[in-house]
Amino acid sequence: FQQALDVTSNNIANASTPGYSVETANLTEAPGQSTGVGFVGSGVDVQSITRSYNEYLAQQVRSSQASYSSSNALATQAAQIDNMLSDSGTGLTATLQSFVNSLQSVASTPTSTAARQALLNQAQTLAQQLTSYDSQITQLGSQLESQLSGDVAQVNTLASNIASLNQQIAAQSASGQTPNQLMDQRDKLITQLSQYVSVQTATESNGSMDVYVGTGQALVTGGNAAKLSTAAGSYDPSQLDIAISGGGTSADITSEISGGELGGLLSARTLVLDPARNAIGQVSVAVATIVN
C-alpha cells in the first residue's frame, strides 16, 4: 500500500504535466503461508503499475489535431489571397470598375483631352495592380514552400525521436517492466507529429509503436525512422514535392500527404494560390484582348 500511495502521490504531482497519463497500482493477492491449521493470507503485492491509456481515443485526438491544423493552414493562406483581392476600395473589382468608367467617359466625350488622360492613367493603374498581384502571389508561394521545408524538417526530428524511444521501450519491456514515462513521452511526440501530417499507429508485441503517414507509408518502424525530403517539382521547379526514403528506396508521396499543416499547405497551393495566379493571368489576357 505504500507503493500504491507513491503512485497516487506521483499522479497528484503530475496533474498539470502535459502528456502525463494517470497511473494505477494493480494489486494481487500474495501467496498464503502454511500453518498447522491451513494457509493464512499474506495480504497483497503490487502486480504492475499501468497507465490510463486508450489507443482508440488517442488516435481520435490525433485525427482531430491533424484536421484542425490542416484547416487552419488552408484558411490562413486563403485569407491572405482574399484580403489582397477583395478589398472594396482598392481591390481588383474597384480598379476594373474605375477603368470601365474612364472608358465610358471617353466614349461619351471623345474629344476631351482630360477624359483621354484619365483613361490612360486608369489603364496604367490597372496594369500595375495586376503586376503587383502576380508579384504578391509569387511571394506568398515562396513563403509557402519555405514553410513546407520547415515542416518536413520538424517531421524528421519527431520521427527520429519516436524511433529512439521505441528502442528504449522495447529494451525495458524485454525485462518485464512497463516504462510508462517513456510511453507518455512517445505519445506526446506522436501527437505533436499529427500537427504536421495525419498519422496512423500500430503497436508491436515488444511495446514499440509503428507510425504511418499518407496512405500507409511507414515513417517509423520499430527503432528505425524513414526520412522525408523536398525536391523541385517535375512540372514546376518553384514548387516542392515531398518524398519519403528508407531502406534504400525513395518514393514521391506529395499526392498522398493529407491532414496536418503539411496537408493544409499542399491544399492551399492547389486550391488557392495556383487558381489565384491563373485567374490573374486570365483577367490580364482578357482585358488586353478586349481593349485592343
Buried (B, 14 or more C-beta within 10 A) or exposed (E): EEEBEBBBEBBEEBEEEEBBBBBBBBBEEEEEEEEEEEEEEEEBEBEEBBBEBEEEEBBEEBBEBBBBBBBEBBBEBBEBBBEBBEEEEEBBEBBBEBBEEBBEBBEEEEEEEEBBEBBEEBBEBBBEBBEEBBEBBEEBBEEBBEBBEEBBEBBBBBBBBBBBBBBBBBBBBEEEEBBBBBBBBBBBBBBBBBBBBBBBBEEBEEBBBBBBBBEEBBBBBBBBBBBBBBEEBEEEEEBBBBBBEBEEEBEEBBEBBBBBBBBBBBBBBEEBBBEBBEBBEEBBEEBEEEEE
